[in-house]
Amino acid sequence: MKSALFWHPVEAGKVQCELCPHHCLIAEKKTGLCGIRRVIDGGLVAAGYGLLSAQHNDPIEKKPLYHFHPGSEIYSIGGWGCNFACGFCQNWQISQTVNAQTPSFRPDEVVQAAREQHSLGIAYTYNEPLINYEFVQDCARLARPAGLLNVLVTNGFIEEKPAAELLPLIDALNIDIKSMDESFYKRQCRGALAPVLRFARQAVAEDCHVEITNLLIPGLNDSEEQVGRVSAWMVANLGRETPLHLSAYHPEYKMDIPSTPTAVLERSLARCKRDLAYVYMGNVLSSKGQNTLCPKCAQELIVRQGYTVRIVGIANHACRQCGRPVDVVM
């Protein structure tokens, strides 16, 4: 079994994990809150190493990443567990449980599968990938020399030191900012906001491509003031050109609040576009908030219908109409 990184022994056979800000104090044969970092014989092991809940090709737009190799497919893998406990989790079947009986895969097998699928790279997604830090790192190290890109879809809840060691291997991230309200994270997610914001800034400083998702839940984080705080923070800390995905919530797991109305997403779209150059709507059937427009002349650059993507207004990495360089990695 793979030894875990970022921990130290403490009293009476217990260890303290230092991977994420929970700093779980873990006793023999127990796990941290994530469910996959376990103490065995006085040491912390990555008990979820190589255990995959899903693996297949996805459109890159499904991550969602709209400004990173649009129209491409990426080999996407998920594990088990999460270091959050969101009552509204949209992937709770794999994030809030661990199935240790699933087949185990080696990093080289994942890289080979991605190459056989002719994928852009590997996306670590579906559950929270950062809790499976050792497997992600090992896969990412092999992916680079194989000509594959590495993408993280994450809640961003990780300490600064492990993030600093992993981010040089990562090409793009979608980071979930659930709310700018610290109490929301504590009450709804059993987490904290500040480390997520720190990680987003850290990823941008490392020159990774970053996009942000904000899942809007009626009555909890969907007011115009609340979504405006997200876009305002992004402008000040990540840059005006950082894409924001406003995503519709649907009742899942422990939460039965009705789904986010399309009108709420459209109102939030209009508010955030006062700050940001690129704001999109996701997880909803609507023609609004799908296409990428040039911030200078409003020319359509990329047109999307579901996961069908057409690049219509880009030539030589610039807007075909006004010549402004596009904020898209191609």
Steps between C-alpha positions, in 0.01 A plus 500: 500500500628844406635716782332837528679832486460797735444365851683461828465266800349625823409342832407135561515366147298781345612706202406843376434547130633825351359470148190712545399764755298250706830370647320181603635323809468134402522191719619151399279339230289818472477752216482874478183683395581420138453128562810387308805605703538228760740419784654152476777386735552855622547655156262683265424322174319608185233231526320628189809480279396381153138423596290654224126559503489609135724536196404610150542776243304822556471825309734751665196729526342255746763575769398785435791663316392731217830675434735202496535310172130543408340209321754247632439182694685411818537168680322551831550293813334512839574334831307480826443730794520873568631733771171694491158374608267717293135412553431607141780295340421424135737197497425365847489136385880504468603796716325396818603135496802284429480171313828323570389201289532684170792404273831674562695669220862604470591849379662359186175319417306827527752677275489218247119505496501876438741457210293220350194727514698772315413733785627850563613382841368380834234673709490414870134555577157368612590469869759724672833410335728679745428253780655237272807719473761226458321330210431830323862604539632168371266505199581863423874432509463224243252694287729792422774304314224304323376826346186517713361801687379486861172653615362526854131547580510578868352665807845654559515398866869423538793637696751731335804268512347194326335734250838654420645157421209393279411815305815499278362175353152642438401680178142605578253502787135557561470607864167505680433815701174414671441836668693800626338445840724316747195386697360330187811283477485412869127432510440339160834337413684435827785700351644850478516769234840661558713199393300471177563863411868461585527195275333681208749787530784248529392322180488826305842602637634163379377598151238225483188562295218554752123512466254532789164334563235637735203267562198716582260359759170689546486682829852403606750673270309632197426863589634769270721627784649155560582418139635850455749437781631198306555694177646801683748277684597333173576833333717613791686171549489289183446753223205628298556242224458199734186310389218450750245219464171560680352154544144397577445289811257205493373315809745227594622307803364664817360820350150533354493872421344540152734540203653836418264695271645601165399859576731501803792382286425765238483774765830378646654486154414866442639600841831318460555626146530849648828376648625216283568462129370143484203364695314181409191310613518126558285201589196666343332503159540855372646674198634775725841488660640234268706676235835674533494861376789735439513745795598781264257473206250229611579282198408135559824310548373157610144374456368217720188287475520249781842341456514581130762772461581715197789746487362768269670831577865419574786531253868488594402495868319833468148628443429474129312832506704738718833323542494487882701199627262237635509375860484136394763228525497318167 
